[in-house]
Each structure stands twice: as C-alpha cells, then as structure tokens.
Amino acid sequence: MKSRLLTLAVMALSLGATPGYAHHSFAMYLRDKTVTLSGTVKEYVWTSPHVMIQVLADTARNGRATWQIEGSSPTVLARGGWTSSLLRPGDKISLGIHPRKDGAAGGLLADEQQLLVNGQPAKGVLWLQPPGEEVCQH
C-alpha cells in the first residue's frame, strides 16, 4: 500500500514539473547585432515552441554549412504574416538574423527584418527595416 501511494505521489509531482523545461533563453544570440543570411532552405519546421529554419549557406568563417535559425512561436510569427507554407525546401532566401555569440552557424530570426524568397519580398510578411550587413551568399 505504501509503495502504491509513493508511486502515485511521484507521478503527480512529475506531471507538475513537466512545463518547467519547455522554454529556454535567447541569451546565446547577439540581440544587438543583425546580419543578413542568404542561402537555400533545407528544412522549415512550423511547430511550437519555436519555428526552425535550416539554411544551407556559404560563409568565409564556416565554409558551406547548414545554419540553424530559430524563430518565435508560430503564433507570434503568424501575427507578422508568416504561414506554415511560406518556405519550402529549395527556396532561395535572404533574412535578417541575430547571430550566435559563439560564432557557430546559427542565429535567432530577426523578424523585424525583410525576408526575400526567391529574390522577391515574401508575400504578406510585414517588415520594418531593410536588410542588415550581408554575411553569407549562396
């Protein structure tokens, strides 16, 4: 009987602790610096908690690399005109990012920047500022 109560108590406590790991910090990104990444969409994942975009790009520092770009939640991006079908593998894109502090091939989507898809401004996506300094070309 005691082991059964202990098991139930542990299960109840673990259910309450689950949401604690669901969110993380954006501290690994240089939020005060915005650069433009240009390359080819490898994968676009429209899911919670954060939209992810993999971009294949060439850079002087990293060579040819797959960049992991983390976006806001689908709900937040949808308010700016983003949709689940906005990007497809093979699309040529140019977008603003806040680069990683450690210099790795990745960044945080600067969703206030212009997004170009196949050379054209993304239809319906709001943007406030022109692109930042170009860091990658593919």
Residue frames as a rotation matrix with the C-alpha (Angstrom) as fourth column:
MET 1
0.567 0.824 0.000 0.00
0.824 -0.567 0.000 0.00
0.000 0.000 -1.000 0.00
LYS 2
0.478 -0.449 -0.755 2.78
0.146 -0.807 0.572 2.44
-0.866 -0.383 -0.320 0.92
SER 3
-0.617 -0.748 0.245 4.66
0.351 0.017 0.936 1.75
-0.705 0.663 0.251 -2.32
ARG 4
-0.157 0.655 0.739 1.50
0.980 0.013 0.198 2.39
0.120 0.755 -0.644 -4.30
LEU 5
0.812 0.443 -0.381 0.97
0.522 -0.843 0.131 5.75
-0.263 -0.305 -0.915 -2.58
LEU 6
0.053 -0.891 -0.451 4.62
0.092 -0.445 0.891 6.64
-0.994 -0.089 0.058 -3.11
THR 7
-0.626 -0.243 0.741 4.34
0.702 0.239 0.671 5.77
-0.340 0.940 0.021 -6.81
LEU 8
0.328 0.842 0.428 1.22
0.922 -0.384 0.047 7.91
0.204 0.380 -0.902 -7.17
ALA 9
0.724 -0.109 -0.681 2.89
0.282 -0.854 0.437 10.81
-0.630 -0.508 -0.588 -5.35
VAL 10
-0.370 -0.928 -0.053 5.98
0.229 -0.147 0.962 10.63
-0.901 0.343 0.267 -7.58
MET 11
-0.436 0.280 0.855 3.80
0.900 0.133 0.416 10.52
0.003 0.951 -0.310 -10.71
ALA 12
0.665 0.744 -0.061 1.76
0.747 -0.664 0.043 13.53
-0.009 -0.074 -0.997 -9.53
LEU 13
0.437 -0.588 -0.681 4.92
0.099 -0.721 0.686 15.54
-0.894 -0.368 -0.257 -8.81
SER 14
-0.592 -0.714 0.373 6.47
0.434 0.108 0.895 14.67
-0.679 0.692 0.246 -12.16
LEU 15
0.015 0.681 0.732 3.35
0.991 -0.106 0.079 15.81
0.132 0.725 -0.676 -14.03
GLY 16
0.864 0.316 -0.392 3.56
0.415 -0.888 0.198 19.18
-0.286 -0.334 -0.898 -12.32
ALA 17
0.143 -0.914 -0.379 7.26
0.047 -0.376 0.925 19.57
-0.989 -0.150 -0.011 -13.20
THR 18
0.076 -0.122 0.990 6.89
0.889 0.458 -0.012 18.90
-0.452 0.880 0.143 -16.95
PRO 19
0.840 0.301 0.452 6.25
0.509 -0.724 -0.465 22.52
0.187 0.621 -0.761 -18.10
GLY 20
0.728 -0.577 -0.370 9.44
-0.021 -0.558 0.830 23.70
-0.685 -0.596 -0.418 -16.40
TYR 21
-0.282 -0.918 0.279 11.72
0.297 0.193 0.935 22.54
-0.912 0.347 0.218 -19.21
ALA 22
0.354 0.566 0.744 9.54
0.833 0.172 -0.526 23.73
-0.426 0.806 -0.411 -22.11
HIS 23
0.959 0.007 0.283 11.14
0.156 -0.848 -0.507 27.13
0.236 0.531 -0.814 -22.61
HIS 24
0.190 -0.954 -0.234 14.70
0.955 0.125 0.269 28.35
-0.228 -0.274 0.934 -22.87
SER 25
0.360 -0.166 -0.918 16.60
0.160 -0.958 0.236 31.60
-0.919 -0.232 -0.318 -23.07
PHE 26
0.885 -0.131 0.446 17.72
0.428 -0.144 -0.892 33.51
0.181 0.981 -0.071 -26.15
ALA 27
0.775 -0.602 -0.196 20.90
-0.250 -0.576 0.778 34.53
-0.581 -0.554 -0.596 -24.30
MET 28
0.087 -0.801 0.592 23.11
0.531 0.540 0.653 32.65
-0.843 0.258 0.472 -26.78
TYR 29
0.272 0.094 0.958 22.34
0.944 -0.219 -0.246 35.21
0.186 0.971 -0.148 -29.53
LEU 30
-0.794 -0.529 -0.301 23.79
0.548 -0.836 0.023 38.69
-0.264 -0.147 0.953 -30.14
ARG 31
0.139 0.989 0.040 20.47
0.941 -0.120 -0.317 40.53
-0.308 0.082 -0.948 -29.88
ASP 32
0.430 -0.016 -0.903 22.12
0.047 -0.998 0.040 43.91
-0.902 -0.059 -0.429 -30.52
LYS 33
-0.613 -0.646 -0.455 23.57
-0.493 -0.137 0.859 42.79
-0.617 0.751 -0.234 -33.88
THR 34
0.518 0.776 0.359 21.54
-0.056 0.449 -0.892 41.98
-0.853 0.442 0.276 -37.00
VAL 35
-0.631 -0.702 -0.331 23.07
-0.470 0.007 0.883 40.48
-0.617 0.712 -0.334 -40.13
THR 36
0.417 0.759 -0.500 21.60
-0.869 0.171 -0.465 39.11
-0.267 0.628 0.731 -43.35
LEU 37
-0.464 -0.454 0.761 21.88
-0.211 0.890 0.403 35.40
-0.861 0.027 -0.509 -44.12
SER 38
0.279 0.516 -0.810 21.35
-0.939 -0.030 -0.342 34.27
-0.201 0.856 0.476 -47.72
GLY 39
-0.813 -0.534 0.233 21.13
-0.476 0.840 0.261 30.64
-0.336 0.101 -0.937 -48.78
THR 40
-0.441 0.628 -0.641 18.85
-0.456 0.459 0.763 27.76
0.773 0.629 0.084 -49.66
VAL 41
0.139 0.589 0.796 16.10
-0.988 0.141 0.069 26.43
-0.071 -0.796 0.601 -47.40
LYS 42
-0.803 -0.397 -0.446 16.93
-0.398 0.913 -0.096 22.89
0.445 0.100 -0.890 -46.34
GLU 43
-0.431 0.708 -0.559 14.05
0.778 0.605 0.167 22.49
0.456 -0.363 -0.812 -43.88
TYR 44
-0.654 0.374 0.657 11.27
-0.477 -0.879 0.025 24.68
0.587 -0.297 0.753 -42.46
VAL 45
-0.572 0.415 -0.707 9.58
0.666 0.738 -0.106 23.43
0.478 -0.532 -0.699 -39.30
TRP 46
-0.432 0.571 0.698 6.43
-0.473 -0.803 0.364 25.31
0.768 -0.173 0.617 -38.27
THR 47
0.228 0.460 -0.858 5.85
0.495 0.704 0.509 23.99
0.838 -0.541 -0.068 -34.76
SER 48
0.724 0.040 0.689 5.73
-0.530 -0.607 0.592 25.07
0.442 -0.794 -0.418 -31.14
PRO 49
0.412 0.269 -0.871 7.54
0.682 -0.725 0.099 26.20
-0.604 -0.635 -0.482 -29.15
HIS 50
0.056 -0.462 -0.885 9.71
-0.354 -0.838 0.415 27.80
-0.934 0.290 -0.211 -31.89
VAL 51
0.982 0.184 -0.049 9.74
-0.089 0.216 -0.972 27.78
-0.168 0.959 0.228 -35.67
MET 52
0.111 -0.981 0.161 13.03
0.009 0.163 0.987 26.41
-0.994 -0.108 0.027 -37.03
ILE 53
0.949 0.064 -0.308 14.60
-0.299 -0.120 -0.947 27.12
-0.098 0.991 -0.095 -40.43
GLN 54
0.222 -0.907 0.357 17.64
0.393 0.418 0.819 25.23
-0.893 -0.042 0.449 -41.70
VAL 55
0.919 0.010 -0.393 19.50
-0.309 -0.600 -0.738 27.25
-0.244 0.800 -0.548 -44.33
LEU 56
0.417 -0.811 0.411 22.37
0.814 0.534 0.229 25.88
-0.405 0.239 0.883 -46.42
ALA 57
0.996 -0.092 -0.003 24.80
-0.088 -0.935 -0.344 28.77
0.029 0.343 -0.939 -46.94
ASP 58
0.292 -0.956 0.038 28.44
0.816 0.228 -0.531 29.53
0.499 0.186 0.846 -47.71
THR 59
0.996 -0.071 0.061 30.43
-0.092 -0.860 0.502 31.75
0.017 -0.505 -0.863 -45.37
ALA 60
0.290 -0.957 0.013 34.08
-0.466 -0.153 -0.872 32.70
0.836 0.246 -0.490 -45.14
ARG 61
-0.238 -0.400 0.885 34.23
-0.967 0.011 -0.255 31.66
0.092 -0.917 -0.389 -41.49
ASN 62
0.038 0.388 0.921 32.17
-0.578 0.760 -0.297 28.46
-0.815 -0.521 0.253 -41.54
GLY 63
-0.956 -0.289 -0.049 32.53
-0.195 0.500 0.844 27.35
-0.220 0.816 -0.535 -45.17
ARG 64
-0.373 0.867 -0.330 29.47
-0.447 0.143 0.883 25.57
0.813 0.477 0.334 -46.53
ALA 65
-0.998 0.035 -0.054 27.28
0.063 0.394 -0.917 24.95
-0.011 -0.918 -0.396 -43.53
THR 66
-0.132 0.991 -0.032 23.70
0.567 0.102 0.818 24.31
0.813 0.090 -0.575 -42.51
TRP 67
-0.872 -0.106 0.477 22.60
-0.235 -0.766 -0.599 27.25
0.429 -0.634 0.643 -40.40
GLN 68
-0.362 0.755 -0.547 20.03
0.885 0.463 0.054 26.60
0.294 -0.464 -0.836 -37.65
ILE 69
-0.816 0.173 0.551 17.75
-0.179 -0.983 0.043 29.63
0.549 -0.063 0.833 -37.45
GLU 70
-0.588 0.611 -0.530 15.37
0.807 0.402 -0.433 29.77
-0.052 -0.682 -0.729 -34.51
GLY 71
-0.564 0.486 0.668 12.23
0.030 -0.796 0.605 31.86
0.825 0.361 0.434 -34.78
SER 72
-0.651 0.482 0.586 9.49
-0.753 -0.319 -0.575 32.92
-0.090 -0.816 0.571 -32.43
SER 73
-0.533 0.564 0.631 6.44
0.142 0.795 -0.590 30.76
-0.834 -0.225 -0.504 -31.86
PRO 74
-0.689 0.349 0.635 4.11
0.712 0.164 0.682 30.11
0.134 0.923 -0.362 -34.80
THR 75
0.367 0.889 -0.273 1.51
0.922 -0.386 -0.016 32.33
-0.119 -0.246 -0.962 -33.13
VAL 76
0.222 -0.371 -0.902 3.87
0.194 -0.890 0.413 35.31
-0.956 -0.267 -0.126 -32.90
LEU 77
-0.808 -0.588 0.025 5.18
0.118 -0.120 0.986 34.88
-0.577 0.800 0.166 -36.45
ALA 78
-0.353 0.764 0.541 1.64
0.934 0.259 0.245 34.49
0.047 0.592 -0.805 -37.81
ARG 79
0.491 0.509 -0.707 0.86
0.592 -0.791 -0.158 37.98
-0.640 -0.341 -0.689 -36.49
GLY 80
-0.115 -0.637 -0.762 3.61
-0.314 -0.704 0.637 39.23
-0.943 0.312 -0.119 -38.83
GLY 81
0.430 0.423 -0.797 2.19
-0.863 -0.065 -0.500 37.39
-0.263 0.904 0.338 -41.84
TRP 82
-0.697 -0.697 -0.169 4.26
-0.717 0.679 0.157 34.19
0.005 0.231 -0.973 -41.67
THR 83
0.536 0.844 -0.013 2.49
-0.844 0.535 -0.031 30.91
-0.019 0.027 0.999 -42.52
SER 84
0.316 -0.360 0.878 3.31
-0.252 0.860 0.443 27.22
-0.915 -0.361 0.181 -42.36
SER 85
0.557 -0.055 0.828 3.64
0.713 0.543 -0.444 27.14
-0.425 0.838 0.342 -46.17
LEU 86
0.854 -0.211 -0.475 5.74
-0.287 -0.954 -0.091 30.31
-0.434 0.214 -0.875 -46.56
LEU 87
-0.045 -0.955 -0.292 9.03
-0.973 -0.024 0.229 28.46
-0.225 0.295 -0.929 -47.15
ARG 88
0.961 0.266 0.075 9.78
-0.236 0.931 -0.280 25.21
-0.145 0.251 0.957 -48.97
PRO 89
0.222 -0.917 0.330 12.99
0.238 0.380 0.894 23.20
-0.945 -0.120 0.303 -49.28
GLY 90
-0.129 -0.388 0.912 14.96
0.976 0.114 0.187 24.57
-0.177 0.914 0.364 -52.23
ASP 91
0.857 0.437 0.273 13.72
0.472 -0.878 -0.078 28.16
0.205 0.196 -0.959 -51.88
LYS 92
-0.348 -0.910 0.225 16.48
0.737 -0.414 -0.535 30.78
0.580 -0.021 0.815 -52.10
ILE 93
0.734 0.656 -0.173 16.06
0.605 -0.517 0.605 33.10
0.307 -0.549 -0.777 -49.13
SER 94
-0.521 -0.764 0.381 17.61
0.356 -0.600 -0.716 36.14
0.776 -0.237 0.584 -47.55
LEU 95
0.626 0.773 -0.105 16.65
0.370 -0.176 0.912 37.01
0.686 -0.610 -0.396 -43.99
GLY 96
0.028 -0.566 0.824 17.85
-0.620 -0.656 -0.429 39.01
0.784 -0.499 -0.369 -41.02
ILE 97
0.567 0.092 -0.819 19.23
0.480 0.771 0.419 37.12
0.670 -0.630 0.393 -38.04
HIS 98
0.609 -0.493 0.622 20.84
-0.788 -0.468 0.401 37.83
0.094 -0.734 -0.673 -34.70
PRO 99
0.182 -0.589 -0.787 23.96
-0.357 0.706 -0.611 35.61
0.916 0.392 -0.082 -34.90
ARG 100
0.822 0.022 -0.570 25.11
0.438 0.616 0.655 33.20
0.366 -0.787 0.496 -32.21
LYS 101
0.830 -0.521 0.199 27.60
-0.540 -0.661 0.520 34.56
-0.140 -0.539 -0.830 -29.70
ASP 102
0.331 -0.732 0.596 29.90
-0.079 0.608 0.790 31.56
-0.940 -0.309 0.143 -30.14
GLY 103
-0.288 -0.463 -0.838 30.21
-0.805 -0.357 0.474 32.10
-0.519 0.811 -0.270 -33.91
ALA 104
-0.665 0.120 0.737 28.53
0.269 0.959 0.087 28.80
-0.697 0.256 -0.670 -34.78
ALA 105
-0.944 0.328 0.024 26.35
-0.047 -0.207 0.977 28.58
0.326 0.922 0.211 -37.89
GLY 106
-0.243 0.910 -0.336 23.08
0.926 0.321 0.199 29.66
0.289 -0.263 -0.920 -36.38
GLY 107
-0.970 -0.065 0.233 21.01
0.007 -0.970 -0.245 32.55
0.242 -0.236 0.941 -35.21
LEU 108
-0.407 0.870 -0.279 17.75
0.569 0.003 -0.823 33.94
-0.715 -0.493 -0.496 -33.98
LEU 109
-0.178 0.436 0.882 15.30
0.930 -0.218 0.296 35.17
0.321 0.873 -0.367 -36.61
ALA 110
-0.826 -0.020 -0.564 15.19
0.212 -0.937 -0.278 38.96
-0.523 -0.349 0.778 -36.59
ASP 111
-0.292 0.791 0.537 11.55
0.932 0.361 -0.025 39.03
-0.214 0.493 -0.843 -37.60
GLU 112
0.468 0.406 -0.785 11.58
0.231 -0.913 -0.335 42.82
-0.853 -0.025 -0.521 -37.93
GLN 113
-0.482 -0.750 -0.452 13.84
-0.360 -0.301 0.883 42.47
-0.799 0.589 -0.124 -40.99
GLN 114
0.240 0.536 -0.809 12.88
-0.951 -0.036 -0.306 41.96
-0.194 0.843 0.501 -44.62
LEU 115
-0.121 -0.191 0.974 12.50
-0.034 0.982 0.188 38.39
-0.992 -0.010 -0.125 -45.86
LEU 116
-0.054 0.061 -0.997 13.24
-0.984 -0.175 0.043 37.65
-0.172 0.983 0.069 -49.51
VAL 117
0.063 0.123 0.990 12.07
-0.019 0.992 -0.122 34.35
-0.998 -0.011 0.065 -51.01
ASN 118
0.069 -0.165 0.984 13.42
0.905 0.425 0.007 33.52
-0.419 0.890 0.179 -54.46
GLY 119
-0.725 -0.573 0.382 14.50
0.680 -0.684 0.264 37.13
0.110 0.451 0.886 -54.91
GLN 120
-0.229 0.745 0.627 11.13
0.098 -0.623 0.776 38.69
0.968 0.239 0.070 -54.03
PRO 121
-0.717 0.095 0.691 9.81
-0.678 -0.331 -0.657 40.16
0.166 -0.939 0.302 -50.77
ALA 122
-0.914 0.386 -0.127 7.79
0.404 0.894 -0.193 37.44
0.039 -0.228 -0.973 -49.03
LYS 123
-0.458 0.823 0.336 4.12
-0.034 -0.394 0.919 37.99
0.888 0.409 0.208 -49.80
GLY 124
0.538 0.842 -0.042 2.16
0.094 -0.011 0.995 39.16
0.837 -0.540 -0.085 -46.78
VAL 125
0.229 -0.518 -0.824 5.13
0.959 0.266 0.100 39.25
0.168 -0.813 0.557 -44.39
LEU 126
0.972 0.134 0.195 5.49
0.088 -0.970 0.228 42.53
0.219 -0.205 -0.954 -42.53
TRP 127
0.095 -0.962 -0.255 8.92
0.986 0.126 -0.107 44.06
0.135 -0.242 0.961 -42.14
LEU 128
0.833 0.260 -0.489 10.13
0.430 -0.860 0.275 47.31
-0.349 -0.439 -0.828 -40.69
GLN 129
0.388 -0.806 -0.448 13.75
-0.485 -0.592 0.644 47.74
-0.784 -0.033 -0.620 -41.73
PRO 130
0.653 -0.257 -0.713 15.87
-0.664 0.261 -0.701 46.99
0.366 0.931 0.000 -44.79
PRO 131
0.810 -0.367 -0.457 18.30
0.407 0.913 -0.012 44.07
0.422 -0.177 0.889 -44.60
GLY 132
0.797 -0.603 -0.039 21.38
-0.268 -0.411 0.871 44.35
-0.541 -0.684 -0.489 -42.38
GLU 133
-0.030 -0.932 -0.360 25.02
-0.946 -0.090 0.311 43.66
-0.323 0.350 -0.880 -43.26
GLU 134
0.756 0.276 -0.594 25.36
-0.541 0.774 -0.329 40.65
0.369 0.570 0.734 -45.61
VAL 135
0.118 -0.737 0.666 27.28
-0.825 0.300 0.478 37.76
-0.552 -0.606 -0.573 -44.02
CYS 136
-0.411 -0.197 0.890 26.51
0.102 0.960 0.260 34.87
-0.906 0.198 -0.374 -46.36
GLN 137
0.029 0.413 -0.910 25.87
-0.948 -0.278 -0.156 34.25
-0.317 0.867 0.383 -50.02
HIS 138
-0.511 -0.179 0.841 24.86
0.033 0.973 0.227 31.07
-0.859 0.143 -0.492 -51.77
